[in-house]
Amino acid sequence: MDTSKVVSWWEQAQPILVAFGLKVIGAIAVFIVGRWLISVATRLMGAAMTRQHVDPTVQRYIVSFVTIALNIILVVAILGYFGVETTSFAALVAGAGVAIGAAWSGLLGNFASGIFLLVLRPYQVGDYVMVGGAEGTVLELGLFGTTIDTPDNVKTIIGNGKIMSNDIKNFSANAYRRVELVAQIAGSADLHKAIVLLKAAVSKVPNIVPAPAVDVEIVEFNEFGPKLAVRPYCHTSHYWQVYFDTNRVIADTLGTAGFPVAARPVRVYPVPGTAPTGDAPLRSASSA
């Protein structure tokens, strides 16, 4: 083997290898320092969000997203330092982002809605709500969906996108809510006496709040007579107990006081040319 050629090749390659080695060392140093700076920046961001009382779940996802984005920028910068064409790489990342966004549009919509729900907090775990066409107690508020227990004890998961695109009713947000009931009164009954009796009786139902007072008023008139709106107020956790107890009190109060059962008035008109039913002669089947 010709050693002169080897020596010549080494003399030519040595500057290139040294330069490449220095670049590798510099890239490693940049990567280590960059990672440290990213760690410091994300810690400072997390501390700032903690001081602003941002939800811990939101903090974790925001910090994770920023960390991933900064790491990608760091890697692209190091590749550019080595002379790698980063334009095509950036276009590839952008294309992949568009493809993923199109494929996961529903999930990303739920994710974005989950972020808004966690930040705005229209309801919390334990609240009784009506969201996305379902009603129940909130078990979990996640980034992609909300889990609730319906009154019939069915675990239901609703996408956050559907929740944000519809009305949100939070029955636990206020100190009390109104229970809507009615009492049908016969047209011949003493209406004012019924109102007085029902107000006094319904006010004694357990777990009704003292203020506002029970409402018992005429809501409409129909063929049976006047219809009364009976509206006690209670905390949402006692809603169904107050609902059923009030219905029972309405029936017991009006029944004990001797109020007639509301019935549709019926009047019988005889057919012209025929005798009334009461005057018609009775005939047995054997005599027919």
C-alpha positions in Angstrom: 0.0 0.0 0.0 1.3 3.4 -1.0 1.7 5.3 2.3 2.3 8.6 0.5 -1.3 8.5 -0.8 -2.6 7.7 2.6 -0.7 10.6 4.2 -1.8 12.9 1.4 -5.5 11.8 1.9 -5.2 12.3 5.6 -3.7 15.8 5.2 -6.6 16.7 2.9 -9.3 15.2 5.1 -7.9 16.4 8.5 -9.2 20.0 8.2 -12.6 18.7 7.1 -12.9 16.2 9.9 -11.7 18.8 12.5 -14.3 21.3 11.2 -17.0 18.6 11.3 -16.0 17.5 14.8 -16.1 21.1 16.0 -19.5 21.5 14.5 -20.7 18.3 16.2 -19.4 19.5 19.5 -21.0 22.9 19.0 -24.3 21.3 18.0 -24.2 19.1 21.2 -23.4 22.2 23.2 -26.3 24.1 21.6 -28.7 21.2 22.1 -27.8 20.9 25.8 -28.0 24.7 26.4 -31.2 24.9 24.4 -32.8 22.1 26.3 -31.8 23.8 29.6 -33.3 27.2 28.4 -36.5 25.4 27.3 -36.8 23.8 30.7 -36.3 27.1 32.5 -38.8 28.9 30.2 -41.5 26.2 30.7 -41.0 26.3 34.5 -41.3 30.0 34.5 -44.5 29.7 32.4 -45.9 27.1 34.7 -45.2 29.2 37.8 -46.8 32.3 36.2 -50.0 30.3 35.3 -50.1 28.9 38.9 -50.0 32.5 40.3 -52.9 33.3 37.9 -54.8 30.2 39.3 -55.0 28.6 35.9 -56.4 25.0 36.0 -53.6 22.4 36.5 -54.9 20.4 33.6 -54.7 23.4 31.3 -51.2 24.2 32.6 -49.9 20.7 31.8 -51.2 20.7 28.3 -50.0 24.3 27.5 -46.5 23.5 28.9 -46.4 20.3 27.0 -47.4 22.0 23.7 -44.8 24.8 24.2 -42.1 22.3 25.1 -42.7 20.3 21.9 -42.8 23.4 19.8 -39.6 24.8 21.2 -37.8 21.4 20.8 -38.8 21.3 17.2 -37.4 24.8 16.6 -34.2 23.8 18.4 -33.7 20.7 16.2 -34.5 22.7 13.0 -31.9 25.3 14.1 -29.2 22.6 14.7 -29.9 21.0 11.3 -29.6 24.4 9.7 -26.2 24.9 11.5 -25.0 21.7 9.8 -26.1 23.1 6.4 -29.1 20.9 6.0 -31.9 22.5 3.9 -34.6 23.1 6.5 -37.1 24.6 4.0 -38.3 21.2 2.8 -38.3 19.9 6.4 -40.5 22.8 7.5 -42.8 22.2 4.6 -43.0 18.5 5.5 -43.9 19.3 9.1 -46.5 21.8 7.9 -48.0 19.2 5.5 -48.1 16.6 8.2 -49.9 19.1 10.5 -52.5 19.9 7.9 -53.1 16.1 7.2 -53.4 15.4 10.9 -55.7 18.4 11.4 -58.0 17.2 8.6 -58.1 13.6 9.9 -58.6 14.6 13.5 -60.8 17.6 12.9 -63.5 16.3 15.3 -61.0 15.4 18.0 -59.2 18.7 17.7 -62.5 20.6 17.9 -63.3 18.7 21.1 -59.8 19.5 22.4 -60.2 23.2 21.6 -63.6 23.3 23.3 -62.2 21.4 26.3 -59.5 24.1 26.7 -62.2 26.8 26.7 -64.4 24.8 29.2 -61.4 24.4 31.5 -60.6 28.1 31.3 -64.1 29.6 31.4 -65.4 27.0 33.9 -69.2 27.3 33.1 -69.6 24.2 35.4 -67.5 22.1 37.7 -67.3 18.5 38.9 -70.4 17.8 41.1 -72.6 20.4 39.4 -76.0 19.4 38.1 -76.1 20.5 34.4 -77.9 20.1 31.1 -75.3 20.0 28.3 -75.4 18.6 24.8 -79.0 17.4 25.2 -78.2 15.4 28.4 -78.9 16.2 32.0 -77.1 15.0 35.1 -74.3 15.4 37.6 -70.8 16.2 36.3 -68.3 13.4 37.1 -65.3 14.5 35.0 -64.4 17.5 32.9 -61.9 16.3 30.4 -60.1 17.9 27.4 -62.1 15.9 24.8 -65.4 15.1 26.6 -67.4 15.7 29.7 -68.7 12.7 31.7 -72.0 13.0 33.6 -74.3 10.7 35.6 -77.9 11.0 34.4 -80.8 10.8 36.9 -81.5 7.2 35.9 -77.8 6.4 36.8 -76.4 6.1 33.3 -72.8 7.2 32.7 -72.8 9.5 29.7 -69.9 11.0 27.9 -70.5 14.1 25.7 -68.0 15.6 23.3 -66.9 19.1 24.4 -67.5 20.4 20.8 -71.1 19.5 21.1 -71.3 21.2 24.5 -69.8 24.4 23.4 -72.1 24.6 20.3 -75.2 24.3 22.4 -76.7 26.0 25.5 -75.3 25.1 28.9 -77.6 25.1 31.9 -76.0 24.9 35.3 -78.7 24.2 37.9 -76.1 24.3 40.7 -74.8 27.7 40.0 -77.5 29.5 42.1 -78.5 28.9 45.7 -81.9 27.6 44.8 -84.1 26.7 41.9 -87.9 26.7 41.2 -90.0 23.5 41.2 -92.7 23.8 38.5 -96.0 22.0 39.5 -99.7 22.5 38.7 -103.0 21.8 40.5 -106.2 21.5 38.5 -109.2 22.9 40.4 -112.8 22.2 39.5 -114.8 25.1 38.2 -117.3 24.9 41.1 -114.6 24.8 43.8 -113.6 27.7 46.1 -110.5 29.0 44.3 -109.3 31.4 47.0 -109.6 28.7 49.7 -107.6 26.3 47.6 -104.8 28.9 47.2 -104.6 29.6 50.9 -104.6 25.9 51.9 -102.0 24.9 49.3 -99.7 27.8 50.3 -99.8 26.7 53.9 -99.4 23.0 53.2 -96.6 23.2 50.6 -94.6 25.6 52.8 -94.2 22.8 55.3 -92.6 20.4 52.8 -89.0 19.5 53.9 -86.0 21.3 52.3 -88.0 24.2 50.8 -86.2 27.5 51.2 -88.0 30.1 53.3 -87.3 32.9 50.8 -88.6 33.3 48.2 -92.0 32.1 49.5 -94.1 29.4 47.7 -96.0 30.7 44.7 -99.6 29.5 44.3 -101.4 31.5 41.6 -103.8 31.0 38.7 -101.8 30.1 35.6 -104.7 29.4 33.1 -108.3 28.4 32.7 -109.4 25.4 30.8 -112.6 23.2 30.3 -112.1 21.7 33.8 -111.8 25.0 35.6 -108.9 27.1 36.8 -105.4 25.6 36.9 -103.0 26.7 39.7 -99.3 27.0 39.4 -97.6 25.6 42.5 -94.0 26.7 42.7 -91.8 26.0 45.7 -88.1 26.8 45.8 -85.2 24.5 46.9 -81.6 23.7 46.4 -81.0 21.6 43.3 -79.8 18.6 45.4 -83.4 18.4 46.9 -85.2 19.0 43.7 -86.8 15.6 43.1 -87.6 15.1 46.8 -89.4 18.4 46.9 -91.1 17.7 43.5 -92.7 14.4 44.6 -93.5 15.5 48.2 -95.2 18.6 46.9 -97.3 16.6 44.5 -98.4 14.3 47.4 -99.2 17.4 49.5 -101.3 18.9 46.8 -103.4 15.7 46.5 -103.7 15.2 50.2 -104.6 18.8 50.9 -107.3 19.1 48.3 -108.7 15.7 49.1 -108.9 16.3 52.8 -110.6 19.7 52.3 -113.3 18.0 50.2 -112.6 19.7 46.9 -114.4 18.0 44.0 -112.4 16.2 41.4 -112.0 18.3 38.3 -114.0 16.8 35.5 -114.9 17.9 32.0 -118.6 19.1 32.0 -120.7 16.8 29.8 -124.3 17.6 28.7 -126.4 15.1 26.8 -128.8 16.3 24.2 -131.6 14.0 23.0 -131.9 13.2 19.4 -135.1 14.9 17.9 -138.0 12.5 17.5 -136.8 10.0 20.2 -137.8 9.7 23.8 -135.1 10.5 26.4 -133.2 7.5 27.7 -134.8 7.7 31.1 -138.3 7.4 29.7 -137.6 4.6 27.2 -139.3 1.3 28.1 -137.0 -1.4 29.2 -137.0 -4.6 27.2 -135.3 -7.9 28.0 -133.4 -10.0 25.5 -136.0 -12.8 25.9 -138.9 -10.6 24.9 -137.2 -9.3 21.8 
